[in-house]
């Protein structure tokens, strides 16, 4: 198949997916939990290209219920033009990340003692990384959590690592073969590479990395069968299961030293997920 034919097929498929996706994305609403703890810290949760949905609301609830005493905000960065648009609109997505960086700056100005963590799923991991990169010199977040990242494996994380005090932890799964295998190979990763995504095969340090020594702050955790006990079967969305978030993600948010040892004995940390009814009660309109 020639390059022109491949591009034609790709664009035809893309158009079909845009129509199928419909008007998904931001609903003009946000979810904020634990407002009373804003002075202590803020966990910003960035959904994937599907925008706000019950699975990322459940992740927020798990962070609120099982995590440290910090506020939790679901930050819907998506546009109401469909999932594929949100995957491919690179310039628009970088602008959204810049706005998020300004949001972080405003928070730290108003709450100088507050910690800031960014937790992204799928396409939202790119927004987390780009927002950290966009922070001015001398300002940083406390850490980034990447779940099923749809960035390319060779994306240079040096910039984001340099703006993160603890570093980056990335959870990936070889089982995520449809969306982060076929999907990103066909329609592109968030950084427009046609390859399997890092959320399936992990990140690798590029030879051209600006500061390769910073990769010592990258913790990568591959899916294991034990994770299924906490509700994560290795699929694209199950890493947002409440029990998985509490058992695998929360330990990083409360630790000063990030490493794989934080998820040792993780099966025993799993707890029943919180009621999603509480999410609806906690929702506020922008």
C-alpha positions in Angstrom: 0.0 0.0 0.0 1.5 3.4 -1.0 1.9 6.2 1.4 -0.9 8.3 -0.3 -3.3 5.4 0.0 -2.4 4.8 3.6 -3.1 8.5 4.4 -6.4 8.4 2.5 -7.5 5.3 4.5 -6.4 6.9 7.7 -8.3 10.1 7.1 -11.4 8.2 6.0 -11.3 6.2 9.2 -10.7 9.3 11.2 -13.8 11.0 9.7 -15.9 8.0 10.5 -14.7 8.0 14.1 -15.4 11.7 14.5 -19.0 11.1 13.4 -19.3 8.1 15.6 -17.9 9.9 18.6 -20.5 12.6 18.5 -20.3 15.7 20.6 -18.4 14.2 23.5 -16.0 16.1 25.8 -16.4 19.0 28.2 -19.9 19.5 29.5 -19.1 22.9 31.0 -19.0 21.3 34.5 -16.3 20.3 36.9 -15.9 18.1 39.9 -14.2 19.4 43.0 -13.8 17.3 46.2 -12.3 18.1 49.6 -12.4 21.9 49.1 -11.7 22.3 52.8 -8.2 20.9 52.1 -7.1 23.4 49.4 -4.5 24.9 51.6 -2.8 21.6 52.0 -2.7 20.5 48.4 -4.5 19.8 45.1 -4.6 16.7 43.0 -5.6 17.6 39.4 -7.1 14.7 37.5 -7.0 14.9 33.7 -9.3 12.6 31.8 -8.6 11.0 28.4 -9.9 12.1 25.1 -13.4 11.0 26.0 -13.6 13.8 28.6 -15.5 13.7 31.9 -17.0 10.2 32.4 -18.0 8.0 35.3 -14.7 6.1 35.3 -12.6 9.2 35.9 -15.1 10.5 38.4 -14.7 7.2 40.3 -10.9 7.7 40.2 -11.4 11.2 41.8 -13.5 9.7 44.5 -10.9 7.1 45.3 -8.3 9.8 45.6 -10.5 11.7 47.9 -11.4 8.6 50.0 -8.1 6.8 50.2 -5.5 9.6 49.7 -3.9 12.3 51.8 -6.0 15.3 52.9 -5.9 17.3 49.7 -8.5 18.8 47.4 -9.2 16.8 44.2 -10.3 18.4 41.0 -11.4 16.8 37.7 -10.0 19.1 35.1 -11.8 18.4 31.7 -9.4 19.8 29.1 -11.3 18.3 26.1 -13.2 20.1 23.3 -16.9 19.2 22.4 -15.8 18.0 18.9 -15.3 14.3 19.5 -12.7 12.0 20.9 -10.6 11.8 17.7 -10.4 15.6 17.5 -9.1 15.7 21.1 -6.4 13.1 20.1 -5.2 15.0 17.0 -5.6 18.7 17.8 -2.0 19.2 18.9 -1.9 23.0 18.9 -5.2 23.3 20.7 -4.1 20.7 23.3 -0.8 22.6 23.9 -2.9 25.7 24.5 -5.0 23.8 27.0 -1.9 22.6 28.7 -0.6 26.2 28.9 -3.9 27.3 30.5 -3.6 24.5 33.0 0.0 25.7 33.8 -1.5 29.1 34.6 -4.1 27.5 36.8 -1.3 25.8 38.7 0.5 29.1 39.1 -2.6 30.7 40.4 -3.2 27.9 42.9 0.4 28.1 44.2 0.2 31.8 44.5 -3.0 31.6 46.6 -1.9 28.5 48.6 1.9 28.8 48.9 2.1 25.7 51.2 -0.1 23.5 49.1 1.3 20.5 47.2 0.3 19.9 43.6 0.0 16.6 41.8 -1.1 15.9 38.2 -2.8 12.6 37.4 -3.6 11.9 33.8 -5.3 9.1 32.0 -4.6 8.2 28.3 -4.7 11.5 26.4 -4.8 13.4 29.7 -1.2 12.2 30.4 0.0 14.4 27.6 -1.7 17.4 29.1 -0.1 16.7 32.5 3.4 16.5 30.9 2.9 19.6 28.7 1.5 21.6 31.6 4.5 20.7 33.7 6.8 21.7 30.8 5.0 25.0 30.5 5.6 26.1 34.1 8.1 28.9 34.5 11.6 28.3 35.7 11.7 28.0 39.5 8.2 26.5 39.8 7.4 22.9 39.9 4.7 20.4 40.8 5.2 17.7 43.4 4.7 14.8 41.0 3.0 13.4 37.9 1.0 10.1 37.7 0.5 8.8 34.1 -2.1 6.1 33.6 -2.2 4.3 30.2 -0.3 7.1 28.5 -1.0 7.8 24.8 2.2 9.6 24.4 4.8 7.9 22.2 7.4 5.7 24.0 10.3 7.9 22.8 8.7 11.2 24.0 11.4 13.2 25.8 10.2 13.5 29.4 13.2 15.6 30.5 11.2 18.9 30.6 8.4 17.5 32.8 10.8 15.6 35.0 12.8 18.8 35.6 9.6 20.5 36.8 8.5 17.7 39.2 9.9 17.4 42.7 9.3 13.7 43.1 9.3 12.8 39.4 6.9 10.8 37.2 5.3 7.4 37.8 3.9 5.7 34.7 1.6 2.7 34.8 1.5 0.7 31.5 0.0 -2.6 30.3 0.9 -4.8 27.4 -2.8 -5.9 27.4 -3.8 -2.4 26.2 -3.5 -3.5 22.6 -6.6 -2.0 21.0 -6.5 1.7 21.8 -2.8 2.0 22.6 -1.7 -0.5 20.0 -3.8 -0.5 16.9 -5.4 2.9 17.7 -2.3 5.0 18.2 -0.5 3.1 15.4 -3.3 4.0 13.0 -4.4 7.5 14.2 -1.3 8.7 16.0 -0.3 9.3 19.6 -0.9 12.6 21.3 2.4 13.8 20.1 1.6 12.6 16.5 3.7 9.5 16.2 2.2 6.5 14.5 3.3 3.8 16.9 2.3 1.8 19.9 1.9 4.2 22.9 3.9 4.3 26.1 0.9 3.2 28.0 1.3 -0.2 26.3 5.1 -0.7 26.0 6.5 1.8 28.5 8.7 4.9 28.0 12.3 4.6 26.8 14.9 7.3 27.2 15.5 8.9 23.7 19.1 9.3 22.7 18.4 13.0 22.1 17.0 13.6 25.6 17.9 17.1 26.8 18.9 15.9 30.3 19.1 12.1 30.4 20.1 12.0 34.0 16.6 13.2 34.9 15.3 9.8 33.9 16.3 8.5 37.3 13.1 10.2 38.5 10.9 8.1 36.1 9.2 5.1 37.8 7.6 2.7 35.4 5.2 0.0 36.7 4.1 -2.7 34.3 0.7 -4.4 34.7 0.9 -7.7 36.6 -1.9 -10.2 37.3 -1.9 -9.2 40.9 -3.4 -5.9 39.8 -6.6 -7.7 38.8 -7.3 -8.2 42.5 -7.6 -4.4 42.8 -9.9 -4.2 39.7 -7.3 -3.6 37.0 -7.5 -6.3 34.3 -4.9 -4.6 32.1 -7.4 -2.9 29.8 -7.4 0.7 28.9 -9.9 2.0 31.4 -9.6 -0.5 34.3 -6.5 1.4 35.7 -9.1 4.0 36.9 -10.8 1.4 39.1 -11.2 2.9 42.6 -9.5 0.0 44.4 -6.6 0.2 42.0 -6.2 3.9 42.5 -6.2 3.5 46.3 -3.8 0.5 46.3 -1.3 1.6 43.6 -1.6 5.4 43.1 -2.3 6.8 46.5 0.9 5.5 48.1 2.9 7.8 45.8 0.9 10.9 46.8 1.8 10.4 50.4 5.5 9.5 50.0 8.6 11.6 49.9 10.6 9.0 48.0 9.1 7.6 44.8 10.0 4.0 43.7 8.6 0.6 42.9 8.8 -0.4 46.5 5.7 1.8 47.2 3.5 -0.8 45.5 4.8 -3.8 47.4 2.1 -5.8 49.1 -0.3 -3.7 47.0 -3.1 -6.3 47.0 -3.6 -5.9 50.7 -4.1 -2.1 50.2 -7.1 -2.6 48.0 -10.4 -1.4 49.6 -14.0 -1.3 48.3 -14.5 1.6 45.9 -16.5 4.5 47.2 -20.1 5.1 46.2 -20.5 6.9 42.9 -23.6 8.5 44.3 -21.3 10.8 46.3 -19.8 12.0 43.0 -23.1 13.4 41.8 -23.6 15.1 45.2 -20.2 16.7 45.0 -20.5 18.1 41.4 -20.6 21.9 41.0 -21.1 24.0 37.9 -18.4 26.3 36.7 
